[in-house]
Amino acid sequence: MEYPDHTNETDLSSFPYPDGWFVIATADELKPGEIITKPFMGRDVVLYRTKTGVLRAVSPYCPHLGAHLGDGKLEGEDIVCPYHKFAFAPDGRCVRTGCGDKPPQAQLEGRPVRDWNGLIAVWQSANGRPPEWELPEFDWTGYSTPIRGLRVFPGSVQNPSENGFDPAHLQHLHGWENGVSQLQKNEGHRLDLTTHITLKGLPICIDVKLHGLGLMTVDVNLERAGLQAKFLVTPAQIAPLKWTYRESMRLRASWLCKWPALAQKAVYALLVPAVYHLWYVRQLQQDIDIWERRSFIRHPKPSATDAPLVAYRRWALQFYSSGKTAGSDSGKQALLHPAISRI
């Protein structure tokens, strides 16, 4: 089994999109009674909240005659097509028509969707399977409010998660030193890696945890400084060779825990933007410069230090429909190959 070759960007009709949970919006983009449209994996997804706040994600096209529901409106709990005023309940059933006819046996195609940590995540399955796992919950006690970013890049959604399992690049690209990495979990949709490294003599522990290809958490622990940064990185493929990079960063300073709440808030208001812009964004830009001109190698030649990366690529294959039945020798060989031949 081989993945399709996408070195020719003019032929992307069979671009392989991965399964899993992916974030496509922030919760504050969608107030009750509002509708928004988001690109996702080569098509539109219409998100809406009913008047009572129920969140839904549906196919963009009305099953009556195909009008785009992103141009519609909400009437109470129902989304209404702009063309002939067909109305659909939150469960997808057509409940009335604009001309008073009996509603047809029509059903909106919905997607599983979650409000999660101030974000909106939708489930993707090429074979129409329901969610196979749930998104994790976090204890934010003692952490600052998050600072968030959104960027759009050419290429593959696998870039940031693969980066997390390529500890050698921390030394050669970012200038960190003495890295030692160990896989902590490789089971189902989970893959975890811990790396101990130093930066200008300061020991740092980095815990990378993947929950499918759409969520990566990165805990950066500077124990001597009493500082921990937690990143939620939620990439999503929105079109062939086009993906979004969303991240949120929270800080927790152990030396602040006994300060009054107002004093903590004031310190974090200065500290969080400084760490984000002066350190994180500068580090990220070094990766971006690589991602934007990078080509995945169809037959990579890994060295011994690439063991975490090889494990990642084996693990990542499961999220592509063509990789779920890999059993032949060619399929096993393809486990070492990236899901996308070119980005």
C-alpha positions as CSV (number, residue, x, y, z in Angstrom):
1,M,0.0,0.0,0.0
2,E,1.3,3.4,-1.0
3,Y,0.0,6.8,-0.4
4,P,-0.9,8.9,-3.5
5,D,1.9,11.1,-4.8
6,H,1.1,14.8,-4.5
7,T,4.4,16.2,-5.8
8,N,2.3,17.6,-8.6
9,E,0.2,20.3,-7.0
10,T,-2.1,20.6,-10.0
11,D,-3.7,17.2,-9.3
12,L,-5.0,17.1,-5.7
13,S,-8.3,15.4,-6.2
14,S,-7.2,12.4,-4.0
15,F,-5.5,14.4,-1.3
16,P,-5.5,12.3,1.8
17,Y,-7.3,14.0,4.8
18,P,-6.8,12.5,8.2
19,D,-9.5,11.4,10.6
20,G,-9.9,12.7,14.2
21,W,-10.9,15.8,16.1
22,F,-9.9,19.1,14.6
23,V,-10.4,22.7,15.8
24,I,-11.9,25.0,13.2
25,A,-13.1,28.0,15.3
26,T,-13.0,29.7,18.7
27,A,-16.1,29.6,20.8
28,D,-16.3,33.4,21.0
29,E,-16.7,33.6,17.2
30,L,-20.1,32.1,17.5
31,K,-22.7,33.7,19.8
32,P,-26.2,32.2,20.3
33,G,-28.4,32.9,17.2
34,E,-25.4,33.2,14.9
35,I,-24.1,31.2,11.9
36,I,-20.6,31.0,10.5
37,T,-19.0,29.1,7.7
38,K,-15.5,27.5,8.0
39,P,-13.3,25.7,5.4
40,F,-12.4,22.2,6.5
41,M,-10.7,19.4,4.5
42,G,-11.7,20.7,1.1
43,R,-15.3,21.7,1.8
44,D,-17.3,24.1,4.0
45,V,-18.7,23.4,7.4
46,V,-21.6,25.5,8.7
47,L,-21.5,26.1,12.5
48,Y,-24.4,27.6,14.4
49,R,-25.7,28.1,17.9
50,T,-29.4,28.1,18.5
51,K,-31.1,30.8,20.5
52,T,-30.6,28.6,23.6
53,G,-26.9,28.1,22.8
54,V,-27.0,24.5,21.4
55,L,-23.9,24.1,19.1
56,R,-24.3,22.4,15.7
57,A,-22.0,21.6,12.8
58,V,-23.7,20.7,9.5
59,S,-23.1,20.2,5.8
60,P,-23.3,23.6,4.0
61,Y,-26.0,22.6,1.5
62,C,-29.7,22.4,1.9
63,P,-31.0,19.0,0.9
64,H,-33.9,20.6,-0.8
65,L,-32.1,22.3,-3.8
66,G,-28.6,22.9,-2.6
67,A,-28.6,26.5,-1.3
68,H,-25.7,27.4,1.0
69,L,-26.9,27.4,4.6
70,G,-24.1,29.8,5.6
71,D,-26.3,32.4,4.0
72,G,-29.4,31.4,6.1
73,K,-30.7,32.5,9.4
74,L,-31.8,31.1,12.7
75,E,-35.4,31.1,13.9
76,G,-35.4,30.0,17.5
77,E,-33.7,26.6,17.5
78,D,-34.0,26.0,13.7
79,I,-31.6,26.9,10.9
80,V,-33.5,28.2,7.9
81,C,-32.4,28.0,4.2
82,P,-32.2,31.4,2.5
83,Y,-33.6,30.0,-0.8
84,H,-37.1,28.5,0.0
85,K,-37.1,28.9,3.8
86,F,-36.9,25.2,4.6
87,A,-36.2,24.9,8.3
88,F,-34.2,22.2,10.0
89,A,-34.3,21.4,13.7
90,P,-31.1,20.8,15.8
91,D,-31.4,17.0,15.1
92,G,-31.3,17.7,11.4
93,R,-34.9,17.0,10.5
94,C,-36.8,19.3,8.1
95,V,-39.6,20.6,10.3
96,R,-41.3,23.1,7.9
97,T,-41.1,24.7,4.4
98,G,-41.5,28.3,3.4
99,C,-44.7,27.6,1.4
100,G,-46.6,25.7,4.0
101,D,-46.1,22.2,2.4
102,K,-45.7,19.2,4.5
103,P,-42.0,18.9,5.3
104,P,-40.2,16.3,3.2
105,Q,-38.2,13.4,4.6
106,A,-35.0,15.5,4.4
107,Q,-32.2,15.4,6.8
108,L,-29.2,17.7,7.2
109,E,-25.9,15.9,7.4
110,G,-24.4,16.8,10.7
111,R,-20.9,16.4,12.2
112,P,-20.1,15.6,15.9
113,V,-19.0,18.9,17.4
114,R,-17.7,20.0,20.8
115,D,-17.2,23.2,22.7
116,W,-13.8,22.6,24.2
117,N,-11.4,24.9,26.1
118,G,-12.8,28.0,24.4
119,L,-12.5,26.3,21.0
120,I,-14.9,24.5,18.6
121,A,-13.8,21.1,17.4
122,V,-15.4,18.9,14.8
123,W,-15.0,15.2,14.1
124,Q,-13.8,14.0,10.7
125,S,-14.1,10.4,9.5
126,A,-13.6,9.4,5.9
127,N,-15.7,6.3,6.5
128,G,-18.5,8.1,8.5
129,R,-17.6,6.5,11.8
130,P,-18.7,8.2,15.0
131,P,-16.0,9.6,17.4
132,E,-13.6,7.0,18.5
133,W,-12.3,9.0,21.5
134,E,-13.1,12.2,23.3
135,L,-11.0,15.3,23.7
136,P,-9.1,15.6,27.0
137,E,-10.0,17.8,29.9
138,F,-7.4,20.0,31.7
139,D,-7.0,21.4,35.2
140,W,-6.1,25.1,34.7
141,T,-5.7,25.9,38.4
142,G,-2.9,28.4,38.9
143,Y,-2.5,29.1,35.2
144,S,-2.8,32.4,33.5
145,T,-5.6,33.2,31.0
146,P,-4.5,32.0,27.6
147,I,-3.0,34.1,24.8
148,R,-3.9,32.7,21.3
149,G,-2.7,32.8,17.8
150,L,-3.9,31.7,14.4
151,R,-1.8,31.3,11.2
152,V,-2.4,29.8,7.8
153,F,0.3,27.9,6.0
154,P,0.8,25.9,2.8
155,G,1.5,22.2,3.3
156,S,0.4,19.4,5.7
157,V,-1.3,19.4,9.0
158,Q,1.4,16.9,10.3
159,N,4.1,19.6,10.4
160,P,3.7,20.7,14.1
161,S,3.1,17.2,15.6
162,E,6.0,15.8,13.6
163,N,8.1,18.6,14.9
164,G,7.3,17.6,18.4
165,F,8.7,14.1,17.7
166,D,11.9,15.4,16.1
167,P,13.9,16.4,19.1
168,A,17.1,16.6,17.0
169,H,15.8,19.8,15.4
170,L,15.8,21.5,18.8
171,Q,19.5,21.4,18.8
172,H,20.3,22.0,15.1
173,L,17.6,24.6,14.4
174,H,16.9,26.2,17.7
175,G,20.3,26.0,19.4
176,W,19.2,23.9,22.4
177,E,21.7,21.4,23.8
178,N,22.1,17.9,25.4
179,G,18.7,16.6,24.4
180,V,17.6,13.2,25.7
181,S,14.2,11.9,24.7
182,Q,12.0,8.9,25.6
183,L,8.6,7.7,24.4
184,Q,6.1,7.6,27.2
185,K,3.0,6.3,25.5
186,N,2.2,4.8,22.1
187,E,-1.4,3.5,22.3
188,G,-4.4,4.1,20.0
189,H,-4.8,7.8,19.3
190,R,-2.2,8.8,22.0
191,L,1.5,9.3,21.5
192,D,3.7,11.0,24.2
193,L,7.3,12.0,24.3
194,T,9.4,13.5,27.1
195,T,12.6,15.4,26.2
196,H,15.2,16.7,28.7
197,I,17.3,19.5,27.2
198,T,19.2,22.6,28.2
199,L,19.0,26.2,26.9
200,K,21.9,28.5,27.8
201,G,22.7,26.1,30.7
202,L,19.1,26.1,32.0
203,P,17.6,22.5,32.2
204,I,14.2,22.2,30.6
205,C,11.8,19.4,30.5
206,I,9.4,19.2,27.5
207,D,6.4,16.9,27.5
208,V,4.7,16.5,24.1
209,K,1.3,14.7,24.1
210,L,-0.6,13.9,20.9
211,H,-4.4,13.2,20.8
212,G,-4.7,12.3,17.1
213,L,-3.3,14.7,14.6
214,G,-5.5,17.6,15.6
215,L,-4.3,18.2,19.1
216,M,-0.9,18.5,20.6
217,T,-0.1,19.7,24.1
218,V,3.3,20.8,24.9
219,D,4.4,21.4,28.6
220,V,7.6,23.3,28.9
221,N,8.9,23.1,32.5
222,L,11.7,25.4,33.7
223,E,11.9,24.1,37.2
224,R,14.8,26.4,38.3
225,A,12.8,29.4,37.2
226,G,9.6,28.1,38.8
227,L,7.9,28.6,35.5
228,Q,5.7,26.2,33.4
229,A,4.3,27.0,30.0
230,K,1.5,24.9,28.5
231,F,0.6,25.1,24.8
232,L,-2.4,23.7,23.1
233,V,-1.6,23.4,19.4
234,T,-4.6,22.5,17.2
235,P,-3.7,22.2,13.5
236,A,-6.4,21.5,10.9
237,Q,-6.2,20.8,7.2
238,I,-8.6,23.1,5.4
239,A,-7.8,22.3,1.8
240,P,-5.2,20.4,-0.1
241,L,-1.8,21.8,0.9
242,K,-3.4,24.4,3.1
243,W,-3.7,24.2,6.9
244,T,-4.4,26.3,9.9
245,Y,-2.1,26.5,13.0
246,R,-3.9,27.6,16.2
247,E,-2.2,27.7,19.5
248,S,-2.9,28.9,23.0
249,M,-0.3,29.4,25.7
250,R,-0.8,29.6,29.4
251,L,1.8,30.2,32.1
252,R,2.0,29.1,35.7
253,A,4.7,30.6,38.0
254,S,5.1,28.7,41.3
255,W,6.4,31.8,43.0
256,L,3.1,33.6,42.3
257,C,0.8,31.1,43.9
258,K,0.7,32.9,47.3
259,W,0.3,36.4,45.9
260,P,-3.1,38.1,46.0
261,A,-5.3,37.4,43.0
262,L,-5.1,41.0,41.7
263,A,-1.3,41.0,41.9
264,Q,-1.1,37.6,40.1
265,K,-3.3,39.0,37.3
266,A,-1.1,42.1,37.0
267,V,2.1,40.1,36.8
268,Y,0.7,37.6,34.2
269,A,-0.6,40.5,32.1
270,L,3.0,41.6,31.6
271,L,4.7,38.2,31.7
272,V,2.5,36.2,29.3
273,P,2.7,38.5,26.3
274,A,6.5,38.9,26.9
275,V,7.1,35.1,26.9
276,Y,4.7,34.6,23.9
277,H,6.1,37.3,21.6
278,L,9.7,37.5,22.7
279,W,10.4,33.8,23.0
280,Y,7.7,31.5,21.6
281,V,6.9,33.5,18.4
282,R,10.6,33.8,17.6
283,Q,11.1,30.0,18.1
284,L,8.1,29.3,16.0
285,Q,9.2,31.5,13.2
286,Q,12.3,29.3,12.8
287,D,10.0,26.3,12.2
288,I,7.8,28.3,9.9
289,D,10.7,29.1,7.7
290,I,11.3,25.4,7.3
291,W,7.7,24.3,6.9
292,E,6.9,26.8,4.1
293,R,9.6,25.4,1.8
294,R,9.8,21.8,3.1
295,S,9.1,18.7,1.0
296,F,8.3,15.4,2.7
297,I,10.6,12.7,1.5
298,R,8.6,9.7,0.2
299,H,11.3,7.2,1.1
300,P,13.1,8.8,4.1
301,K,16.5,7.6,5.3
302,P,16.3,7.9,9.1
303,S,19.3,7.6,11.4
304,A,19.3,6.2,14.9
305,T,18.6,9.5,16.5
306,D,15.3,9.7,14.5
307,A,13.7,6.8,16.5
308,P,10.9,9.1,17.9
309,L,10.2,10.4,14.4
310,V,9.9,6.9,13.0
311,A,7.5,5.9,15.8
312,Y,5.5,9.0,15.0
313,R,5.1,8.2,11.3
314,R,4.1,4.6,12.1
315,W,1.5,5.9,14.6
316,A,0.2,8.7,12.2
317,L,-0.7,6.3,9.4
318,Q,-3.7,5.0,11.4
319,F,-5.6,8.3,10.9
320,Y,-5.8,7.9,7.1
321,S,-8.4,5.6,5.7
322,S,-5.8,3.9,3.5
323,G,-3.7,3.2,6.5
324,K,-6.3,1.4,8.6
325,T,-6.0,-1.8,6.7
326,A,-2.3,-1.9,6.1
327,G,-1.2,-5.5,6.4
328,S,0.9,-6.2,3.3
329,D,4.6,-5.9,3.1
330,S,4.2,-2.7,1.0
331,G,1.8,-1.4,3.7
332,K,4.3,-2.0,6.4
333,Q,7.0,-0.3,4.4
334,A,4.7,2.7,3.9
335,L,4.4,3.1,7.7
336,L,7.8,4.7,7.5
337,H,6.6,7.2,5.0
338,P,4.8,10.4,5.7
339,A,1.1,10.7,4.9
340,I,1.7,13.5,2.4
341,S,4.5,13.2,-0.1
342,R,4.9,16.9,-0.6
343,I,3.8,20.0,1.4
